[in-house]
């Protein structure tokens, strides 16, 4: 018999995978050179100065456009982030884990 906890855990895995895929798709469709860029970063919106995560979204967007140098200049962790997210999505969708 399948428990409720197992069913919810199964659905949560697919929901998380879909969320990551949607986020990556939105970053791939985003134009990092746009002057109308909107930031969700609380530190940026409050003019707090340095934020360690700022530029990560632009870095991933540049990477999807094939602009590796611009991606690294925007944020050096953009490429590792895509690799980690791709692995996470794979493990969520692979039923052996």
C-alpha positions as CSV (number, residue, x, y, z in Angstrom):
1,X,0.0,0.0,0.0
2,X,1.3,3.5,-0.9
3,X,1.3,6.0,1.9
4,X,0.1,9.6,1.7
5,X,3.7,10.7,2.6
6,X,5.1,8.8,-0.4
7,X,2.6,10.3,-2.8
8,X,3.3,13.8,-1.5
9,X,7.0,13.2,-1.6
10,X,6.7,12.0,-5.2
11,X,4.7,15.1,-6.2
12,X,7.0,17.4,-4.4
13,X,10.0,16.1,-6.4
14,X,8.2,16.8,-9.7
15,X,7.1,20.3,-8.5
16,X,10.6,21.2,-7.5
17,X,12.0,19.9,-10.9
18,X,9.3,21.9,-12.7
19,X,10.1,25.0,-10.7
20,X,13.8,24.8,-11.5
21,X,13.1,24.2,-15.2
22,X,10.8,27.2,-15.3
23,X,13.4,29.4,-13.6
24,X,16.1,28.3,-16.1
25,X,13.7,28.8,-19.0
26,X,12.9,32.4,-17.8
27,X,16.6,33.2,-17.5
28,X,17.3,31.8,-20.9
29,X,14.6,34.0,-22.4
30,X,15.7,37.1,-20.4
31,X,17.7,39.8,-22.2
32,X,20.7,40.5,-19.8
33,X,21.6,43.7,-21.8
34,X,18.2,45.2,-21.4
35,X,18.1,48.6,-19.7
36,X,14.7,47.8,-18.2
37,X,16.1,45.0,-16.0
38,X,14.0,44.5,-12.9
39,X,15.8,43.0,-9.8
40,X,14.1,40.9,-7.1
41,X,17.1,41.3,-4.9
42,X,16.1,42.9,-1.6
43,X,19.6,44.3,-1.0
44,X,19.7,45.9,-4.4
45,X,16.3,47.4,-4.1
46,X,17.2,48.9,-0.7
47,X,20.5,50.3,-2.1
48,X,22.5,48.3,0.5
49,X,25.5,48.1,-1.8
50,X,27.2,44.8,-2.3
51,X,25.1,41.7,-2.7
52,X,26.9,38.4,-3.3
53,X,24.1,37.0,-5.5
54,X,23.7,40.0,-7.8
55,X,24.6,39.3,-11.4
56,X,23.9,35.5,-11.1
57,X,20.8,35.7,-13.2
58,X,22.5,37.9,-15.8
59,X,25.4,35.4,-15.8
60,X,23.1,32.5,-16.6
61,X,21.3,34.6,-19.3
62,X,24.6,35.4,-21.0
63,X,25.6,31.7,-20.8
64,X,22.4,30.7,-22.7
65,X,23.4,33.2,-25.4
66,X,26.8,31.7,-25.7
67,X,28.6,34.7,-24.2
68,X,30.8,32.8,-21.8
69,X,33.2,35.7,-21.1
70,X,30.3,38.1,-20.3
71,X,28.8,35.3,-18.2
72,X,31.9,35.0,-16.1
73,X,32.2,38.8,-15.8
74,X,28.6,39.1,-14.6
75,X,29.1,36.5,-11.9
76,X,31.8,33.8,-11.7
77,X,29.4,31.2,-10.2
78,X,26.9,31.3,-13.2
79,X,28.4,28.3,-15.0
80,X,28.7,26.1,-11.8
81,X,25.1,27.1,-10.9
82,X,23.8,25.7,-14.2
83,X,25.7,22.5,-13.8
84,X,24.4,22.1,-10.2
85,X,20.8,22.8,-11.2
86,X,21.0,20.4,-14.2
87,X,22.3,17.7,-11.8
88,X,19.5,18.5,-9.3
89,X,16.8,18.3,-12.0
90,X,18.2,15.0,-13.2
91,X,18.3,13.5,-9.8
92,X,14.7,14.7,-9.1
93,X,13.4,13.2,-12.3
94,X,15.4,10.0,-12.1
95,X,13.4,7.5,-10.2
96,X,16.4,5.5,-8.9
97,X,17.2,8.2,-6.3
